[in-house]
Protein backbone atom coordinates (compact mmCIF):
# COMPACT_ATOMS: atom_id res chain seq x y z
CA UNK A 1 0.00 0.00 0.00
CA UNK A 2 2.78 2.45 0.92
CA UNK A 3 4.53 1.94 -2.42
CA UNK A 4 1.33 2.67 -4.32
CA UNK A 5 0.82 5.88 -2.29
CA UNK A 6 4.41 6.95 -3.00
CA UNK A 7 3.97 6.24 -6.71
CA UNK A 8 0.71 8.17 -6.74
CA UNK A 9 2.33 11.18 -5.03
CA UNK A 10 5.23 11.14 -7.48
CA UNK A 11 2.88 10.84 -10.45
CA UNK A 12 0.80 13.84 -9.31
CA UNK A 13 3.90 15.99 -8.96
CA UNK A 14 2.26 18.42 -6.52
CA UNK A 15 1.80 17.28 -2.92
CA UNK A 16 -1.11 19.66 -2.35
CA UNK A 17 -3.11 18.36 -5.31
CA UNK A 18 -2.46 14.76 -4.35
CA UNK A 19 -3.26 15.37 -0.67
CA UNK A 20 -6.84 16.26 -1.62
CA UNK A 21 -7.38 12.60 -2.59
CA UNK A 22 -6.51 11.63 0.99
CA UNK A 23 -8.56 14.32 2.72
CA UNK A 24 -5.83 16.99 2.90
CA UNK A 25 -2.26 17.33 4.09
CA UNK A 26 -3.30 16.49 7.68
CA UNK A 27 -4.61 13.07 6.66
CA UNK A 28 -1.61 12.47 4.45
CA UNK A 29 0.70 13.34 7.37
CA UNK A 30 -1.16 10.77 9.50
CA UNK A 31 -0.47 8.14 6.85
CA UNK A 32 3.13 9.32 6.61
CA UNK A 33 3.79 8.79 10.32
CA UNK A 34 4.17 5.07 9.63
CA UNK A 35 6.24 5.49 6.48
CA UNK A 36 9.41 7.62 6.48
CA UNK A 37 9.44 7.89 2.66
CA UNK A 38 5.95 9.37 2.56
CA UNK A 39 6.73 11.72 5.46
CA UNK A 40 9.91 12.82 3.71
CA UNK A 41 7.94 13.70 0.55
CA UNK A 42 5.40 15.66 2.61
CA UNK A 43 8.10 17.49 4.56
CA UNK A 44 10.03 18.44 1.44
CA UNK A 45 6.90 19.95 -0.09
CA UNK A 46 5.02 21.51 2.80
CA UNK A 47 7.41 22.22 5.68
CA UNK A 48 8.82 25.62 6.55
CA UNK A 49 9.46 28.12 9.29
CA UNK A 50 8.49 31.69 9.90
CA UNK A 51 10.15 34.34 11.98
CA UNK A 52 9.26 37.76 13.26
CA UNK A 53 10.51 40.36 15.69
CA UNK A 54 8.45 41.21 18.76
CA UNK A 55 8.85 43.97 21.28
CA UNK A 56 7.83 47.61 21.31
CA UNK A 57 10.93 49.30 22.68
CA UNK A 58 13.94 50.04 20.45
CA UNK A 59 16.77 47.67 21.23
CA UNK A 60 14.39 45.41 23.16
CA UNK A 61 13.06 43.38 20.23
CA UNK A 62 13.62 39.63 19.99
CA UNK A 63 13.35 37.36 16.99
CA UNK A 64 10.99 34.39 17.33
CA UNK A 65 10.86 31.38 15.03
CA UNK A 66 8.10 28.83 14.54
CA UNK A 67 7.98 25.77 12.29
CA UNK A 68 4.86 25.02 10.29
CA UNK A 69 3.29 22.82 7.64
CA UNK A 70 1.45 24.34 4.70
CA UNK A 71 -2.05 22.84 4.66
CA UNK A 72 -3.19 24.59 1.51
CA UNK A 73 -2.46 27.72 -0.47
CA UNK A 74 -3.73 30.17 -3.07
CA UNK A 75 -1.36 31.78 -5.52
CA UNK A 76 -2.04 34.98 -7.40
CA UNK A 77 0.12 36.35 -10.19
CA UNK A 78 1.43 39.85 -9.74
CA UNK A 79 -0.72 41.88 -12.09
CA UNK A 80 1.54 44.91 -11.78
CA UNK A 81 4.27 43.38 -13.92
CA UNK A 82 6.55 42.60 -10.97
CA UNK A 83 8.76 39.56 -10.61
CA UNK A 84 6.80 37.91 -7.83
CA UNK A 85 3.50 36.27 -7.00
CA UNK A 86 1.33 36.54 -3.91
CA UNK A 87 1.00 33.31 -1.94
CA UNK A 88 -1.66 32.96 0.74
CA UNK A 89 -0.95 30.00 2.99
CA UNK A 90 -3.17 28.09 5.39
CA UNK A 91 -0.75 26.66 7.95
CA UNK A 92 -0.48 24.27 10.86
CA UNK A 93 1.78 26.15 13.28
CA UNK A 94 4.08 24.05 15.46
CA UNK A 95 4.27 25.51 18.96
CA UNK A 96 6.85 23.38 20.75
CA UNK A 97 7.28 24.56 24.31
CA UNK A 98 7.39 21.82 26.98
CA UNK A 99 5.96 22.18 30.48
CA UNK A 100 3.01 24.31 29.35
CA UNK A 101 -0.68 23.56 29.37
CA UNK A 102 -2.73 23.27 26.19
CA UNK A 103 -4.23 26.69 26.94
CA UNK A 104 -0.77 28.25 27.28
CA UNK A 105 0.38 26.64 24.02
CA UNK A 106 -2.75 28.00 22.33
CA UNK A 107 -2.04 31.45 23.74
CA UNK A 108 1.47 31.45 22.26
CA UNK A 109 0.03 30.18 18.98
CA UNK A 110 -2.57 32.96 18.94
CA UNK A 111 0.18 35.51 19.54
CA UNK A 112 2.22 34.18 16.60
CA UNK A 113 -0.94 34.06 14.45
CA UNK A 114 -1.52 37.75 15.19
CA UNK A 115 1.92 38.54 13.78
CA UNK A 116 1.07 36.43 10.71
CA UNK A 117 -2.21 38.30 10.19
CA UNK A 118 -0.39 41.60 10.54
CA UNK A 119 1.99 40.63 7.73
CA UNK A 120 5.07 40.95 9.93
CA UNK A 121 6.55 37.49 9.30
CA UNK A 122 9.36 36.30 7.06
CA UNK A 123 8.92 32.82 5.60
CA UNK A 124 11.26 30.06 4.55
CA UNK A 125 9.50 27.14 2.87
CA UNK A 126 11.03 23.99 1.42
CA UNK A 127 8.75 23.92 -1.65
CA UNK A 128 10.17 25.79 -4.66
CA UNK A 129 6.69 26.89 -5.85
CA UNK A 130 6.78 29.60 -3.19
CA UNK A 131 10.08 31.10 -4.37
CA UNK A 132 9.83 34.72 -5.47
CA UNK A 133 6.45 35.06 -3.77
CA UNK A 134 5.20 37.58 -1.27
CA UNK A 135 3.77 35.34 1.41
CA UNK A 136 0.96 35.87 3.87
CA UNK A 137 -0.33 33.14 6.13
CA UNK A 138 -3.36 32.26 8.14
CA UNK A 139 -2.93 29.91 11.10
CA UNK A 140 -5.66 27.27 10.74
CA UNK A 141 -4.22 24.74 13.18
CA UNK A 142 -1.79 24.63 16.06
CA UNK A 143 0.04 21.35 16.59
CA UNK A 144 -2.54 19.62 14.40
CA UNK A 145 -5.60 20.96 16.25
CA UNK A 146 -8.09 23.43 14.78
CA UNK A 147 -7.83 26.95 16.18
CA UNK A 148 -10.85 28.31 18.10
CA UNK A 149 -10.94 31.68 16.33
CA UNK A 150 -12.27 32.81 12.97
CA UNK A 151 -9.51 33.14 10.39
CA UNK A 152 -8.45 36.70 9.76
CA UNK A 153 -10.24 38.08 12.82
CA UNK A 154 -7.53 38.22 15.48
CA UNK A 155 -6.67 41.88 14.97
CA UNK A 156 -10.29 43.07 14.90
CA UNK A 157 -10.51 43.58 18.67
CA UNK A 158 -7.38 45.28 19.97
CA UNK A 159 -8.24 44.45 23.61
CA UNK A 160 -7.96 40.71 22.86
CA UNK A 161 -4.44 40.86 21.40
CA UNK A 162 -1.92 38.76 23.31
CA UNK A 163 0.77 41.01 24.87
CA UNK A 164 4.42 40.24 24.05
CA UNK A 165 5.21 40.29 27.78
CA UNK A 166 2.70 37.50 28.49
CA UNK A 167 4.33 35.26 25.89
CA UNK A 168 7.81 36.05 27.19
CA UNK A 169 6.67 34.89 30.65
CA UNK A 170 5.20 31.68 29.20
CA UNK A 171 8.42 30.95 27.32
CA UNK A 172 10.47 31.53 30.49
CA UNK A 173 8.10 29.22 32.34
CA UNK A 174 8.62 26.55 29.67
CA UNK A 175 12.39 26.89 29.79
CA UNK A 176 12.41 26.69 33.61
CA UNK A 177 10.29 23.53 33.70
CA UNK A 178 7.03 25.14 34.81
CA UNK A 179 6.07 26.36 38.25
CA UNK A 180 7.05 24.59 41.45
CA UNK A 181 3.40 23.59 41.99
CA UNK A 182 3.22 22.03 38.52
CA UNK A 183 6.49 20.16 39.17
CA UNK A 184 5.09 18.72 42.42
CA UNK A 185 1.93 17.60 40.60
CA UNK A 186 4.04 15.86 37.92
CA UNK A 187 6.13 14.14 40.61
CA UNK A 188 2.96 13.02 42.40
CA UNK A 189 1.65 11.52 39.19
CA UNK A 190 4.93 9.74 38.56
CA UNK A 191 5.09 8.34 42.09
CA UNK A 192 1.29 7.91 42.31
CA UNK A 193 1.25 8.99 45.93
CA UNK A 194 -0.74 11.59 47.84
CA UNK A 195 1.41 14.39 49.25
N, C-alpha and C positions, 0 to 999 in steps of 0.2 A: 504493500500500500504506500509506504513512504517513497519508494522509487517512482511510483506513478505520480505522486504529488510533486516531487522534484521535477520530473519531466514536464508536467503540466505548467509549473511555474516558469521553467526555462522557455517553454514554447510560447507562453503569453508575452514574455519579455518585460512586462511592467508589473511589479509586485502589487500595486494598488488595484489594477484591473483584475488580476487573478484572485486577489483576496476577496473580492465581491462574491465569487463563487463559493467561498467558504463561510460567508457571513461577516466579512470584514477582517481587518488586520488583527483585531483582538482574538478572533476565533482561530486565525491562522497561527498566531503566536502560541495559543494553547496547544495546537497540534505540534508546533515546533519545539515545545518543551521536551518532548520525548525523542526528538531527532535533531542532532547538532547541525546536520547539513541544511535542513529546512530553516532552523533558527539563524544560521549564518546568512542564508539568502535574505531573510527578513531584515536582519540587522544591517546588512550592507545597503539595503534599499530604503529603510525607514527610520534609522537611528540617527540621532544628532544631539547636540547640546546647544543651549542658549545661555547667554550671559548678559548681565546688566549691572549698572552701578546704582547703589542706593545710598541715601544719606543726603540731608539738606544743607549741611554746613560745608563750606569750602575746606578742602583738606581732610574732611571727615568721611568721605565716601569710601565704600568698599565694593569690590566686584564680587558678584554671586554667580554661580554656575549651576545649571540644572540639566540633567539628561532628559531626553524625551524620545518617544516614538511618534512618527507621523501616522495618524489614523486615516486621514484622507486629505485631499487638497483641491483647490481650484487654482487655475493658472490663467492669467489674462495677459495678452500681449500689450506692450507699451504702444499706445496709439499715437504718442507724441514723437515717434521716430527715434526714440532712445535705444540704447543697446541692452536693455534689460526688460524683464517681465515682472509682473506682480504675482506673487504666490501667496495664497491664503491657506494656512495649514490648520487642520484640526489635530490637536496633539494629546497624547497621554503623557503627562508630566511625571517624572520620577522624583519623588521627594524622599530622600534616603537619609533620615536622621534617626538614629536609634534612641531608645529610652524616652520616646515621646508617645503620647496617646494618639489615637486616630484623629481626635478633634484638633490636637496641636499640629499634626501633620497636615490636616486639611487647611488650617489657618496659614501655615507657611505656603502651601500650594495656592491659596487664594491670593496671598500677597504677591507671589511670582506671577500669577495670572493677571493681576492688575497692571504690572509692568508690561506684560505682553499686550494687553488691550491698549495701553498708552503708547505703544509703538517704540518703546525704549530698549528693546532687546536686540542683540546681535546673535545671528544664527550660524551654526556650522552643521551641515547635514551631509551624510555619507552619499546620498543619491545625487548623481550628476545633473538630473533634470532641474534641480533648484539652483544650479550655478547661474550667475549673472541675473539673479532675481532679487527684487526687493521683497522681503518676507515679512508677513504679519502672521500672528498665530492666535488661536483661540483654544484655551485649555478646556477640553471636553471631559478628560478623565485625569485622576491623580492616582498613581500606582494601580492602574487598572480598574478603578472604581469611578462611576459617573459622578460628576460634580453636582452639588445641590443648588447651584445658581443658574440663571438664564444666561446663555452665551451673549457676550457683548454688553452686559448690564452692570458689571462691577463698578464702573466709574460714575454711574448715574447718581448715586447717593454718596456724597463726599463724607458724610458722618460714619459710613460703614467701611471706609477704607482702612485696611490693616496698617497700623503705624510701623515704620522701620524698627523703632526701638523694641516693640513687642516681639518681632521676629528675631532680633539680635538676642534677646533674653531667652527665647525658645532654643536657639542654636547653642547658646552657652549651656543651657540646661542639658541638651543632648550630649554635648561634648563632655560634661562633668558627670554623666551617668544618671541624671535625674535628681530629684530631691531626696533627702535622707529618708523621708516617709515612704516614698516610692521604692527605695532600695530595701527598706525593712519589709515591705509587702512582698517584694520579689523573693527575698530570703525566706520569708514565712512560707510562701508557695513552694519553694524548692525543698524546704525541710518538712513541709506539711505539719507544722506544729502551731499551736496557739501561743502567742507571746503576750 
